[in-house]
């Protein structure tokens, strides 16, 4: 089930305003908030590549691990040292974008209904990334590694799963040996492979997942990491000594924030905090809310030709093709996978039978949204067009998750809002312009590159440009169609752009 009209909380409004500022600075294409997931994967690869290099010079052993790290940090600073710093700072950047990605999806409400799977499978990734980072600090075997290792063992000793306390092995050199470093080294290589597997699972139900940020954004991030690596190289904090308790340590707050808490609290409450927070994240999609549930899409076989366009356009792989079951002369039929459908209606806009040029009353499309049948949508649109007066008459098509269109309605302006703008079949634009029912069509929706349903804005632009089926026919006057993508924080700008468009239509009519 999907969610419509998410409540505009203070956090939601603040986020949209902040992202609007970033758009003005960097432009929509380079706004990092629009590709946090892809940036996380980019930083993961930076960590992997730099890690492979420094691992080639790393030696496992309590007497050689520290010295091998010091070698490529200082003796080979021009490459090994830079690689170590890149490894460190890209790891921190990965945590930052991961947390921002989680918070952003939560604030925007994009974790409920059919999106539960992506949210739920992202939770293990959080702790796997932290585990890999903490494990990496142990490999250096400096005083910080000694402190975090012993604190971790004492924390795990609280759990009744080990026959004897593990922290006892780190009291002196007699109980400590090189096998620890072999195990740590193996774990540090293995965890990233598990992370890759969970990343694949995380995006498994997404069509056209964005796994790479824009090239300019990626290069800019890499340049920033390089500059930081040169200005403030990553350094060790002195060799570990089991005979001395470490003090005056510099904590990496991105990965090691839990350890100061372990110094203040006993292990039990810290375990309760970590497990409780993890369980809360896991169950969030099912916690009751005030958001209205919308019925999922439904297929009408009498109007379905098995063309596969709905399958190609669904952002969540919620429509699949199966062998025909009604005896009609088509090989396949579309089937909606209900627990994957987010009720965006994009499939309706992709269906060739979703056209207003039908004489039958109460006709149906090949695939429909029960909450807004295509025949009912046409009826509503005709009523809106019939009441328009004056010149420069315009109909505005928008999105329920973008700017509110109600304030735009007037004598010369009709408005219709859909679950997603991509639910609008291209033929409805031609229908509105036919026989001068209106002089212009204004299309709006979520900000560019930030569609609430991922691909809606992109599909609309491609259909209007005749690059994607169902295309807007070339005979349609493009001068009478305008697009402006706007969130709820851009209502003033949207009104200004609409008025500019109407002014241009008046000038066009006077020629």
C-alpha positions in Angstrom: 0.0 0.0 0.0 1.2 3.5 -0.7 0.9 6.8 1.2 -0.6 9.9 -0.2 -0.3 13.5 0.9 2.4 13.1 3.6 2.0 15.6 6.4 4.2 18.7 6.0 6.0 18.5 9.2 8.5 21.2 10.4 11.3 18.8 9.5 9.8 18.3 6.0 9.5 22.0 5.3 13.0 22.7 6.7 14.5 19.9 4.5 12.8 21.2 1.3 14.0 24.8 2.0 17.5 23.6 2.7 17.6 21.6 -0.5 16.2 24.6 -2.4 19.3 26.6 -1.2 21.6 23.8 -2.4 19.8 23.8 -5.8 20.5 27.5 -6.2 24.2 26.9 -5.3 24.9 23.7 -7.2 21.9 23.2 -9.5 19.5 20.3 -9.3 21.9 17.9 -11.1 24.6 18.4 -8.6 22.6 18.6 -5.4 24.1 15.9 -3.2 20.9 15.4 -1.3 19.2 14.0 -4.5 21.7 11.1 -4.7 22.8 10.2 -1.2 22.4 6.5 -1.8 24.6 6.7 -5.0 27.1 8.8 -3.1 27.3 6.2 -0.4 28.1 3.5 -2.9 30.7 5.8 -4.5 32.4 6.4 -1.2 32.3 2.6 -0.6 34.3 2.1 -3.8 36.8 4.7 -2.8 37.2 2.9 0.5 37.6 -0.4 -1.3 40.2 0.8 -3.9 42.3 2.6 -1.3 41.9 -0.3 1.1 43.2 -2.8 -1.6 46.3 -0.7 -2.1 47.3 -0.2 1.6 46.4 -3.9 2.3 49.2 -4.8 -0.1 51.7 -3.3 2.4 50.0 -4.4 5.6 51.6 -7.1 7.7 49.6 -9.1 10.3 51.2 -9.5 13.7 51.3 -7.8 17.1 54.9 -6.7 16.5 54.6 -5.7 12.8 51.1 -4.4 12.2 51.8 -1.0 13.6 55.1 -0.6 11.9 53.7 -1.6 8.5 51.0 1.0 8.8 53.6 3.6 9.8 55.7 2.6 6.8 53.2 3.5 4.1 51.9 6.5 6.1 55.3 8.2 6.4 57.9 6.5 4.1 55.4 6.3 1.3 53.4 9.4 2.1 53.1 10.5 -1.5 50.9 7.5 -2.3 50.5 5.1 0.6 49.9 8.0 3.1 47.3 9.6 0.8 45.6 6.3 0.2 45.4 5.8 4.0 43.9 9.2 4.4 41.5 8.6 1.5 40.5 5.4 3.2 39.8 7.1 6.4 37.9 10.2 5.1 35.9 8.3 2.5 34.8 5.9 5.4 33.6 8.9 7.4 31.9 10.4 4.3 30.1 7.1 3.9 28.7 7.3 7.4 27.6 10.9 6.8 25.7 10.2 3.6 24.2 6.9 5.1 22.8 8.8 8.0 21.5 11.6 5.9 19.9 9.2 3.5 18.1 7.4 6.3 16.9 10.7 7.8 15.8 12.1 4.5 13.7 9.0 3.6 12.2 9.1 7.1 11.3 12.8 6.9 9.8 12.5 3.4 7.8 9.4 4.5 9.4 7.1 1.9 9.6 4.0 4.0 6.0 2.8 4.5 3.8 0.6 2.5 5.5 -1.3 -0.4 8.7 0.6 0.4 9.2 -1.3 3.6 11.5 -3.8 1.9 14.1 -1.2 0.9 14.0 0.4 4.3 14.1 -2.9 6.2 17.0 -4.3 4.3 18.9 -1.1 4.8 19.1 -1.6 8.6 21.7 -4.4 8.5 23.8 -2.2 6.3 24.1 0.4 9.0 25.7 -2.0 11.5 27.8 -3.8 8.9 29.4 -0.5 7.9 30.1 0.4 11.5 31.5 -3.1 12.1 33.8 -2.8 9.1 35.0 0.7 10.3 35.6 -0.3 13.9 37.4 -3.5 12.7 39.6 -1.4 10.5 40.8 0.7 13.5 41.9 -2.5 15.2 44.2 -3.3 12.3 46.4 -0.3 13.0 47.1 -1.5 16.5 47.9 1.8 18.0 46.6 3.0 21.4 43.2 3.9 19.9 43.0 0.3 18.6 44.0 -1.1 22.0 41.3 1.0 23.7 38.5 0.1 21.3 39.4 -3.6 21.2 39.4 -4.0 24.9 36.2 -1.9 25.3 34.5 -4.0 22.6 35.5 -7.3 24.2 34.2 -6.1 27.6 31.0 -5.0 26.0 30.5 -8.4 24.3 31.5 -10.3 27.5 28.3 -9.0 29.0 26.4 -11.3 26.7 26.0 -14.8 28.0 27.3 -16.4 24.8 31.0 -17.0 25.5 32.4 -19.7 27.8 35.0 -17.3 29.2 35.6 -13.6 29.0 37.3 -12.5 25.8 38.7 -9.4 27.4 41.0 -11.5 29.5 43.2 -12.3 26.4 44.1 -8.6 26.2 45.4 -8.1 29.7 49.0 -9.0 28.9 51.1 -10.1 25.9 51.2 -13.7 27.3 47.6 -14.3 26.4 47.7 -12.3 23.2 49.1 -13.6 19.9 49.2 -13.1 16.2 46.0 -15.1 15.5 44.0 -12.0 16.6 45.5 -10.0 13.7 44.9 -12.8 11.2 41.2 -12.9 12.3 40.8 -9.1 12.2 42.4 -9.0 8.8 40.2 -11.7 7.4 37.1 -10.0 8.9 38.0 -6.7 7.4 38.1 -8.2 4.0 35.0 -10.3 4.4 32.6 -7.7 5.8 32.7 -5.5 2.7 31.7 -8.5 0.6 28.7 -9.0 2.9 27.9 -5.3 2.6 27.9 -5.6 -1.2 25.4 -8.5 -1.0 23.1 -6.4 1.2 23.4 -3.4 -1.1 22.2 -5.7 -3.9 19.3 -6.9 -1.7 18.6 -3.3 -0.7 17.9 -2.2 -4.3 16.4 -5.5 -5.5 12.9 -4.2 -5.8 13.8 -1.0 -7.6 13.8 -0.5 -11.4 16.5 1.7 -12.8 18.3 2.1 -9.4 20.7 5.0 -9.3 24.0 3.5 -8.3 26.4 6.2 -9.6 26.3 9.9 -8.8 26.7 12.4 -11.6 30.3 12.4 -12.9 31.0 16.0 -11.9 29.6 15.5 -8.4 31.7 12.3 -8.0 34.8 14.1 -9.2 34.1 17.0 -6.9 33.7 14.7 -3.9 36.9 12.9 -4.7 38.8 16.2 -5.1 37.5 17.3 -1.7 38.7 14.1 -0.1 42.2 14.5 -1.7 42.5 18.0 -0.5 41.5 17.0 3.0 44.0 14.1 2.8 46.8 16.4 1.9 45.9 19.1 4.5 45.2 16.7 7.4 46.7 13.3 6.8 45.4 10.3 8.8 47.9 9.4 11.5 48.3 6.7 14.2 48.2 7.5 17.9 51.3 5.7 19.1 51.9 2.0 19.4 49.7 -0.1 21.6 51.1 -1.4 24.9 49.0 -3.9 26.8 50.9 -2.9 30.0 49.6 0.7 29.9 46.0 1.9 29.9 45.6 4.3 26.9 44.7 7.9 27.7 44.2 11.2 25.8 42.8 9.5 22.7 41.5 11.2 19.7 38.1 9.6 19.0 36.7 9.3 15.5 33.1 10.3 16.2 31.8 8.9 12.9 32.6 5.3 13.9 33.6 5.3 17.6 30.9 7.4 19.2 29.6 4.4 21.2 32.9 4.0 23.2 32.7 7.2 25.3 29.2 6.0 26.2 30.7 2.6 27.3 33.0 4.5 29.7 30.0 6.1 31.3 27.3 3.4 31.2 27.5 -0.3 32.0 27.3 -2.7 29.0 23.7 -3.7 29.6 22.1 -0.2 28.9 24.3 0.3 25.9 23.2 -3.0 24.4 19.6 -2.0 25.2 20.1 1.3 23.4 21.6 -0.3 20.3 19.2 -3.2 20.1 16.2 -1.0 20.9 17.2 1.6 18.2 17.7 -1.2 15.6 14.3 -2.8 16.4 12.6 0.6 16.2 14.1 1.2 12.7 12.9 -2.3 11.6 9.3 -1.8 12.7 8.9 1.9 11.7 7.1 1.0 8.4 4.4 -0.8 10.3 3.8 1.8 13.1 0.2 3.2 12.6 0.1 6.7 11.2 -2.4 9.3 10.0 -1.4 8.9 6.4 -4.1 7.7 4.1 -3.7 4.3 2.4 -4.4 4.3 -1.4 -5.6 1.1 -3.2 -3.0 -0.4 -5.5 -3.3 -0.5 -9.3 -5.6 -3.0 -11.0 -5.4 -4.6 -14.4 -8.5 -4.7 -16.7 -7.8 -7.6 -19.1 -10.5 -6.5 -21.6 -8.3 -3.4 -22.3 -4.9 -4.9 -21.8 -2.9 -5.9 -25.0 0.2 -7.1 -23.1 2.3 -4.3 -24.6 4.7 -4.2 -21.6 4.8 -0.4 -21.4 3.5 -0.5 -17.8 6.3 -2.9 -16.9 8.9 -0.7 -18.4 7.8 2.4 -16.5 7.1 1.0 -13.1 9.8 2.3 -10.7 9.3 -0.6 -8.2 8.9 -3.7 -10.4 5.4 -4.0 -9.2 4.0 -4.9 -12.7 5.0 -8.2 -14.3 4.0 -10.1 -17.4 2.4 -13.6 -17.3 0.8 -15.9 -19.9 -2.6 -14.8 -21.0 -5.5 -16.3 -19.0 -8.6 -14.9 -20.7 -8.3 -16.5 -24.1 -7.8 -13.2 -26.0 -5.4 -13.2 -28.9 -2.4 -11.8 -27.0 0.5 -13.7 -25.6 0.8 -12.0 -22.2 -1.1 -10.0 -19.7 0.0 -7.5 -17.1 -0.2 -8.5 -13.4 0.2 -6.2 -10.4 2.3 -7.5 -7.5 0.2 -5.9 -4.8 2.9 -5.9 -2.0 5.3 -4.0 -4.3 2.8 -1.4 -5.7 3.2 2.1 -4.2 0.0 3.4 -5.9 1.9 6.1 -7.9 -0.2 5.6 -11.1 2.8 5.8 -13.4 1.6 2.6 -15.1 -1.7 4.3 -16.0 0.2 7.0 -17.8 2.1 4.4 -19.7 -0.9 2.4 -20.9 -1.9 3.1 -24.5 -5.6 2.6 -23.7 -5.4 5.4 -21.1 -6.8 7.9 -23.6 -9.6 10.4 -23.5 -10.5 9.7 -27.1 -13.1 7.1 -26.2 -16.8 7.4 -26.8 -17.9 4.8 -24.4 -19.2 6.1 -21.1 -17.4 4.6 -18.1 -14.7 3.0 -20.2 -11.6 1.5 -18.5 -7.9 1.5 -19.2 -5.7 -1.5 -19.4 -4.4 -0.7 -15.9 -6.2 1.6 -13.5 -5.9 3.3 -10.1 -9.2 2.5 -8.3 -9.0 5.8 -6.4 -8.9 7.8 -9.7 -10.2 5.8 -12.7 -9.2 7.2 -16.1 -12.8 7.8 -17.1 -13.4 9.7 -13.9 -10.3 11.7 -14.5 -11.5 12.6 -18.0 -14.9 13.7 -16.6 -13.3 15.8 -13.9 -11.0 17.4 -16.5 -13.9 18.2 -18.8 -15.8 19.9 -16.0 -12.7 21.9 -15.1 -12.2 23.0 -18.7 -15.9 24.0 -19.1 -15.8 26.6 -16.3 -12.8 28.5 -17.7 -13.3 32.1 -18.8 -11.3 34.8 -20.5 -8.1 34.5 -22.5 -4.9 32.7 -21.8 -6.9 29.8 -20.4 -4.6 27.2 -18.9 -5.0 23.8 -17.3 -2.3 22.8 -14.7 -1.5 19.1 -14.1 0.5 18.5 -10.9 1.4 16.0 -8.2 -0.1 15.3 -4.8 3.4 15.2 -3.3 4.6 18.5 -4.8 3.4 22.1 -4.6 -0.3 22.6 -3.6 -2.2 23.6 -6.7 -5.4 24.9 -5.0 -4.1 28.5 -4.8 -3.5 28.5 -8.6 -7.1 27.8 -9.5 -8.9 30.8 -11.0 -11.3 31.9 -13.8 -8.6 31.3 -16.4 -6.8 28.4 -14.6 -8.0 24.9 -14.1 -6.0 22.5 -11.9 -5.8 18.7 -11.6 -3.6 16.9 -9.2 -2.6 13.2 -9.5 -0.7 10.8 -7.2 2.3 11.4 -9.6 2.4 13.7 -12.6 3.6 10.7 -14.7 0.1 9.2 -14.2 -1.0 11.8 -16.8 -1.3 10.1 -20.3 0.3 12.2 -23.0 -3.0 12.0 -25.0 -4.8 14.1 -22.3 -2.5 17.0 -23.1 -3.4 16.9 -26.7 -7.1 16.5 -25.8 -7.0 19.6 -23.6 -5.4 21.7 -26.4 -7.7 20.3 -29.1 -10.3 22.7 -30.4 -9.0 25.5 -28.2 -10.5 24.1 -25.0 -7.4 25.8 -23.4 -4.7 27.8 -24.9 -1.9 26.2 -22.8 -1.0 23.2 -20.6 1.2 23.8 -17.6 2.8 20.7 -16.1 4.4 20.6 -12.7 5.4 18.1 -10.0 8.2 17.2 -7.7 11.5 19.0 -8.1 13.7 17.9 -10.9 15.7 14.7 -9.9 13.7 14.3 -6.8 10.4 12.6 -7.8 8.6 11.2 -4.8 8.2 8.0 -6.9 11.7 8.1 -8.3 11.1 8.2 -12.1 7.9 10.2 -12.6 9.4 13.5 -13.7 11.9 11.8 -15.9 9.2 9.8 -17.7 7.0 12.9 -18.2 9.9 14.8 -19.9 10.7 11.8 -22.1 7.1 11.4 -23.2 6.7 15.0 -24.0 10.0 14.9 -26.0 8.7 11.9 -28.0 11.5 9.8 -26.6 9.3 7.4 -24.6 6.0 5.6 -25.2 3.3 6.7 -25.1 4.7 9.7 -26.9 3.1 13.1 -27.2 2.3 13.3 -30.9 4.5 15.7 -32.8 1.6 17.6 -34.3 0.8 19.0 -30.8 2.0 22.6 -30.4 4.9 22.5 -28.0 4.8 26.3 -27.6 1.6 25.8 -25.7 3.1 23.4 -23.2 5.2 24.5 -20.2 6.9 22.6 -17.5 8.1 23.8 -14.1 9.1 21.3 -11.3 8.3 22.6 -7.8 8.0 21.3 -4.3 5.7 22.6 -1.7 8.4 25.0 -0.7 8.4 26.5 -4.2 4.7 27.7 -4.3 5.6 31.4 -5.0 8.0 30.5 -7.7 5.4 28.2 -9.3 2.8 31.0 -9.3 5.2 33.3 -10.9 6.2 30.8 -13.6 2.5 30.1 -14.3 1.8 33.8 -14.8 4.8 34.2 -17.1 3.4 31.3 -19.2 0.0 32.9 -19.4 1.6 36.2 -20.4 3.5 34.5 -23.2 0.3 32.8 -24.4 -1.4 36.2 -24.6 1.5 37.6 -26.7 1.4 34.5 -28.8 -2.3 34.9 -29.5 -1.8 38.6 -30.5 0.6 37.7 -33.3 
